[in-house]
């Protein structure tokens, strides 16, 4: 199971690294123009849209890649059970989402808290937890949509985005 986790994580590690670097650059650019911790609806909406699209994108790509018959046959014939296979694949995707989309925001918050005289409240740190929960929910709903025979379940993604905003 750990080997499956590592192979799946290695498949998407470059995506996580590129997303991390791009987001750090964007946060530095935003920090030069305005105060990062100043509450604005547009910054919150962009953050939520970013993690929502990350969950949807990684979930769709990963499950469409595993939907190919020869790949599922390869996974099923391994000496581990189906729930453990799903757990390994999902854990790898959640690690990629965390490293690429949640960790940059948390890194900026820690930097602002330790290196500047800005006041960083607990609610700012809890925003990272909220972002991770939204991304994980979007990932699991998307993986269910891709693997489900009924494509009407895509409505659940709309409901998540409605609740999120």
N, C-alpha and C positions, 0 to 999 in steps of 0.2 A: 504494500500500500504506500509506503514511504517512497519507493522507487517511482511509482506512478505520479505521486505528488511532485517529486523533483523533476521528472521529465516534463510534466505539464507546466510547472513553474518556469523551467528553462526555455520552454517554447515562447513564453510571453514576457520574459524578463527584459528584453530590449524595449518593448512597449512601455513597461513600467519606468525604466530608466529615462527614456525620452520624455515621457509625460512629467516625471519629476523635475527634470532640468527645465522644461518649458514653463512649468508652473512656477518654479523658483524665479525664473527670469521675469515672468509676468508680475509676480508679487513685488519684486524689486522695482520694476517699472511703475507699478501702481503706487508703491511707497514713495517714489520720488515726486509723484504728482499730487497725492493727497494722503491724509492720515488713514492708515489701514483699519484701525479699530473704530473709526467713526461710523456709527450705524447709518447705513443707506440701503434702501430697498433694492437698488440695482445690483450692488455687490452681493447681497444675499441671494438674489435671484440667479445671478451668474454662477455663484458657488453651487447652489442646489442643482441647476441645470447641468453643470459640469459633472458632478458626481452621478446624477441620474443618467446622463448619456454614457458615462463610463460603465456603469452597471449594465445598461442595455447593450452597449457595444460589445463588451467582453462576453456577456452571456450569449449574445447571438452568434458571434464568431466562434466561440468555443463549442457551443452545442451544434452548430452547423458543421464544424469540422468533425465532431464525434458522431454525427448522424450518418456519415458514410458507412455502408454496411461492413466493409472489411475492417474498419477501425473498431466498431462495436464487437465484431467477432473476435478480434484480437484481445479486447478488454475482457470479454466474458469468459474466454478460455484461460484466463489467468487464474491462479489458485486462490483468488479472493472473491468475496461475495459482492453482489451488485450494490448493496448499501455502502460498502467500503470503497468501491470504485467511485460512486457518486460523491462520497465524502472527500476522497482524495482530489478529484477534479474540482469540486467546489472550493475546497480549502486553497488550492493553488490560485484559483480565480480571485478569491477574496484577498489573498496576499498580494496579488498583482494590483488590485484596486487600492488596497491600503498603501502600498509603496508608491504607486504612481499618482494617486489623487488625494489621499488624506494626509499622508506624511508631509508633503510640502506646506500645507496650511498649518499643521502642528509645528513644523520646524520654524516657520515665520513667527508663530505665536511665542515659542520658547525664546527665540532671538529677541523679539520685542520686550519680553518680560525680563530677560537677564541683561541685555546689553544697552537698553535705553531706559529712560525714566517714564515711559508710558505705563499706565495702569492696565494690567491684563487681568480681567475678572475670571472667575470660574466659569461663567457662562460662555466665554470665548473658547475655553478648552472643551466644554461640553458640546460646542458646535461641531467639533471633530467627531465626537461619538454620534451625533445626529447625522452628520454626513455619511459616516460609515454604515449606519442602519439604513439610510435611504439607498445607498449604492448596493448594499446586500439584498435589500428587498427587490430593487429593480433587476438585479442579476438573477435571483431565483424566479421571479415572475417571467423574465425573458427566457430563461432556460425551459420553463414549463410551456411557454407559448411555442417555442421552436419544436419541442418534442411532442406537443399535444396534437392529436388529429384535428381538433376543432380550432380554427384560427380566430374564433370570436372571443377567445380569452385575452386577446390583445386589448380589449376594453379595460382590463384590470390595470394595464400600464397607464392608461388615461386617468383612471381613478387615483392611482398613486401620485401622478403629477398634479392632479387637482387638490388632493389633500396636502401635498408638499407646499404648494403656493398659497 
